[in-house]
């Protein structure tokens, strides 16, 4: 089985971190520990917060605004790690400054915003990618190789879930419609993107769900129809910690992916003929793989990654738009 290239072999880039939150910290720590690239600057609307964050994560330059960050000449690429509601604005800000951009998932609030960002990137000739780190992890590359080889036959069913327990807090971004809260864009994007990655865009989407008292989605069940005899069954919730596992079942066998399926993990293949084997490659962090992909593609002059193309992002956003429409979630300004 072909192994994924080590992140440390990727070219070194200078990153600017837009947004001084938890995910930005995890990304920066992985970048510094596992690649040759470095985060050279961080920007936040709160300079004091940015300074504390920079000290904690070894970032030398602090900016008290996002505009200052994207204008910093030492920055090659900007990592957008603000709430979903702000992704469009901040990605466009970086693109207008001529910077390459990695935008946290979900890429934007909806497909229309995603198209606006990608059209701007095309006009500017810069690299842009959605930070769906799962697509670049070793176990997901191995899953693709197994499915492509036909080892489990024709895929009939895919299952994936992602639920976490978050107590109701109207001030939390997860429960705030103005910040594009809800289970789907924060958690459900993982099983949706996983199904898209392994099976492609679905023929139709069927969703049911319940809303929180603040009007965002608290829990959703989804069936993606791929015609013939293939479907994906997905679930997400803010109200309970679920197993966060995945399974792919085919005519000649099945694959069980351990939780959390979207992070570095292992899986077991059990064939119909009785043969059983396990993939297990211990991997610290995990976010370094997407960072390495960005560095390699930018260095070669590409504007998108073949593992997370602009069309892939648009397809995922379109599916999530359909899900939200079916369960009745709209964000202010949509």
C-alpha positions in Angstrom: 0.0 0.0 0.0 1.4 3.4 -1.0 2.2 5.6 2.0 1.4 9.3 2.0 4.4 11.7 1.8 5.7 12.9 5.1 4.7 16.5 5.8 8.2 17.4 6.8 9.3 16.9 3.2 7.0 19.7 1.9 8.4 23.1 1.1 8.5 25.7 3.8 6.0 28.5 3.7 5.3 31.5 6.0 1.8 31.4 7.4 -0.4 34.2 8.7 -3.0 33.1 11.2 -6.3 35.0 10.8 -8.2 34.4 14.1 -6.7 33.6 17.4 -8.9 30.7 18.6 -8.6 27.1 19.6 -8.5 25.5 16.1 -5.9 28.1 15.0 -3.8 27.0 18.0 -4.1 23.3 17.1 -3.1 24.0 13.5 -0.1 26.2 14.4 1.1 23.6 16.9 0.9 20.8 14.3 2.6 23.1 11.7 5.5 23.8 14.0 5.9 20.3 15.3 5.6 18.3 12.0 6.5 20.6 9.1 9.3 23.0 8.0 6.7 25.8 7.6 6.2 28.4 10.3 3.4 30.7 11.4 5.1 34.1 11.3 2.2 36.3 12.2 -1.3 36.3 13.8 -4.1 38.8 13.5 -7.1 39.4 15.6 -9.6 42.3 16.3 -8.4 42.1 19.9 -4.6 42.8 19.9 -4.2 41.7 23.6 -5.9 38.4 22.8 -3.6 37.9 19.8 -0.5 38.7 21.8 -1.4 36.1 24.4 -2.2 33.5 21.7 1.1 34.3 19.9 3.1 33.8 23.1 1.4 30.5 23.7 2.1 29.2 20.2 5.4 30.6 19.3 4.3 33.2 16.7 6.6 36.3 16.5 4.4 39.0 15.0 1.1 40.2 16.3 -1.4 42.4 14.3 -4.4 44.1 15.9 -6.6 43.8 12.7 -7.2 41.3 10.0 -6.3 43.9 7.3 -2.9 44.4 8.9 -2.3 40.6 8.8 -3.1 40.1 5.2 -1.0 43.1 4.2 2.1 41.7 6.0 4.7 41.2 3.3 6.3 38.3 5.3 3.1 36.2 5.0 2.9 33.8 2.0 -0.4 32.1 2.9 -3.3 33.0 5.2 -5.2 30.4 7.4 -8.7 31.7 8.0 -9.9 30.3 11.4 -12.8 32.6 12.3 -16.5 31.6 12.7 -18.3 30.2 9.6 -20.2 33.5 9.3 -17.0 35.4 8.7 -15.2 33.0 6.3 -16.4 34.7 3.1 -15.4 38.2 4.2 -12.0 37.1 5.6 -11.1 34.9 2.6 -12.0 37.7 0.2 -9.8 40.1 2.3 -6.8 37.8 2.0 -7.4 37.2 -1.7 -7.7 40.9 -2.4 -4.3 41.3 -0.7 -2.9 38.7 -3.2 -2.4 36.0 -0.5 -3.0 32.3 -0.9 -5.7 31.0 1.5 -6.6 28.0 3.5 -10.2 28.4 4.9 -11.4 26.3 7.8 -14.4 24.1 7.2 -17.2 24.6 6.6 -15.8 26.8 3.8 -18.6 29.4 4.0 -22.2 29.5 5.1 -23.5 28.4 1.8 -22.7 27.5 -1.8 -23.3 31.0 -3.1 -20.7 32.5 -0.8 -18.3 29.7 -1.7 -18.7 30.5 -5.4 -18.0 34.2 -4.7 -14.7 33.3 -2.9 -13.6 30.9 -5.6 -14.4 33.3 -8.4 -12.3 35.9 -6.6 -9.5 33.4 -6.3 -9.7 32.5 -9.9 -9.5 36.1 -11.0 -6.6 36.8 -8.6 -4.7 33.6 -9.6 -4.2 32.5 -6.0 -4.4 29.1 -4.3 -7.5 28.5 -2.1 -8.5 25.3 -0.3 -11.1 24.3 2.3 -9.3 23.0 5.4 -11.0 19.6 5.4 -8.0 17.9 7.1 -9.6 14.4 7.0 -9.0 14.1 3.2 -5.2 14.3 3.7 -4.8 11.8 6.5 -3.0 8.5 6.0 -6.0 6.2 6.8 -8.2 8.1 4.3 -5.6 7.6 1.5 -5.6 3.9 2.4 -9.4 3.7 2.3 -9.3 5.1 -1.3 -6.7 2.5 -2.3 -8.8 -0.3 -0.9 -12.0 0.9 -2.6 -10.2 1.5 -5.9 -8.7 -2.0 -5.8 -12.2 -3.6 -5.4 -11.2 -5.5 -2.3 -14.7 -5.1 -0.7 -16.5 -5.2 -4.1 -19.2 -2.8 -5.0 -19.9 -0.3 -2.2 -23.5 -0.6 -1.0 -23.6 1.4 2.2 -21.6 4.1 4.0 -22.3 5.1 7.6 -20.7 8.0 9.5 -21.7 10.0 12.5 -20.3 13.0 14.4 -21.9 14.1 17.6 -20.6 16.1 20.6 -22.3 17.3 23.7 -22.6 21.1 24.0 -24.9 22.4 26.7 -27.3 25.0 25.5 -25.6 28.4 25.6 -27.2 31.1 23.4 -23.9 33.1 23.6 -21.9 30.2 22.1 -21.2 30.4 18.4 -22.5 26.8 18.1 -26.0 28.0 19.1 -25.9 31.5 17.5 -27.6 31.8 14.1 -25.7 35.1 13.4 -22.5 33.1 13.6 -23.8 30.2 11.4 -24.1 27.9 14.3 -25.6 24.5 14.5 -24.5 20.9 14.3 -24.2 20.6 10.5 -21.6 23.3 9.6 -19.4 22.5 12.6 -19.7 18.7 13.0 -21.9 17.3 10.3 -19.7 18.7 7.6 -17.3 15.8 8.4 -19.6 12.9 7.6 -21.0 14.8 4.6 -17.6 15.5 3.2 -16.5 11.9 4.0 -19.3 10.5 1.9 -18.6 13.0 -0.9 -14.9 12.0 -0.8 -15.5 8.3 -1.1 -18.7 8.1 -3.2 -18.9 11.5 -4.9 -21.8 13.9 -5.1 -25.2 12.2 -4.4 -28.1 11.9 -6.8 -30.5 13.1 -4.1 -30.5 14.2 -0.4 -33.1 13.3 2.2 -32.8 14.9 5.7 -34.7 15.2 8.9 -33.8 17.0 12.1 -34.7 19.0 15.1 -33.8 22.6 15.9 -32.5 24.2 19.0 -34.5 26.9 20.9 -32.1 29.5 19.2 -33.2 28.3 15.7 -30.1 26.4 14.6 -29.9 22.7 13.9 -29.4 20.6 17.0 -29.6 17.2 15.4 -29.8 15.9 11.8 -30.1 12.5 10.1 -29.3 12.3 6.4 -29.6 9.7 3.7 -27.6 10.4 0.5 -28.9 8.4 -2.5 -26.4 7.3 -5.2 -28.7 5.4 -7.4 -28.7 1.7 -8.2 -28.0 0.2 -4.7 -25.6 2.6 -3.0 -26.5 5.0 -0.2 -24.8 6.9 2.7 -26.5 7.3 6.1 -25.1 10.1 8.1 -25.9 11.7 11.5 -24.8 14.7 13.6 -25.9 16.2 16.9 -24.9 18.9 19.4 -26.7 17.0 22.2 -24.6 13.9 22.7 -21.1 12.5 22.3 -21.6 9.8 19.7 -19.1 7.0 18.7 -17.9 9.1 15.7 -17.2 6.0 13.8 -17.7 5.2 10.1 -18.3 2.0 8.1 -18.2 1.1 4.4 -19.9 -2.1 3.4 -19.5 -3.7 0.0 -20.6 -6.9 -1.8 -17.3 -8.6 -0.8 -16.6 -7.2 2.6 -16.8 -4.3 5.0 -14.5 -1.7 6.5 -15.0 -0.4 10.1 -13.2 2.9 10.8 -12.6 3.6 14.5 -13.6 6.8 16.1 -12.9 9.5 15.6 -13.1 8.6 11.9 -12.3 12.2 10.8 -9.0 12.3 12.8 -5.9 10.1 12.6 -7.2 6.6 13.4 -7.2 2.9 12.4 -9.6 0.7 10.5 -10.3 -3.0 10.0 -11.2 -4.8 6.8 -13.2 -7.9 7.0 -13.8 -9.7 3.7 -16.6 -12.1 2.9 -14.1 -14.8 2.4 -13.0 -14.6 6.0 -9.8 -12.6 5.7 -9.4 -9.8 8.2 -6.7 -7.2 8.5 -6.1 -3.8 10.1 -4.6 -0.5 9.0 -3.0 1.3 11.9 -0.4 4.1 11.5 0.0 6.1 14.7 0.0 9.8 13.7 0.4 12.7 16.0 -1.5 15.9 15.5 -2.9 15.4 11.9 -3.4 19.0 10.7 0.1 19.0 9.3 -1.0 16.9 6.3 -3.3 19.6 4.9 -0.6 22.2 5.6 1.9 20.1 3.6 -0.6 19.8 0.7 -1.0 23.5 0.6 2.7 24.1 0.6 3.3 21.6 -2.2 0.5 22.9 -4.4 1.5 26.6 -4.0 5.1 25.8 -4.7 4.2 24.1 -7.9 2.0 27.0 -9.0 -1.4 25.3 -8.6 -4.5 27.2 -7.5 -6.3 24.2 -6.0 -5.7 20.7 -4.7 -6.8 17.6 -6.5 -7.8 16.1 -3.1 -10.0 19.0 -2.2 -10.9 20.8 -5.4 -13.0 23.9 -5.7 -15.8 21.7 -7.2 -15.6 19.3 -4.2 -16.1 22.2 -1.9 -19.1 23.5 -4.0 -20.6 20.0 -4.0 -20.4 19.7 -0.2 -21.8 23.1 0.3 -24.6 22.4 -2.1 -25.5 19.2 -0.2 -25.5 21.1 3.1 -27.6 23.9 1.6 -30.2 21.2 0.7 -30.1 19.6 4.1 -30.6 23.0 5.8 -33.5 23.8 3.5 -35.2 20.5 4.3 -35.0 21.0 8.0 -35.7 24.7 8.0 -32.5 26.5 9.0 -31.7 29.9 7.5 -29.0 32.3 8.8 -29.5 36.0 9.1 -28.7 37.7 5.8 -29.2 34.6 3.6 
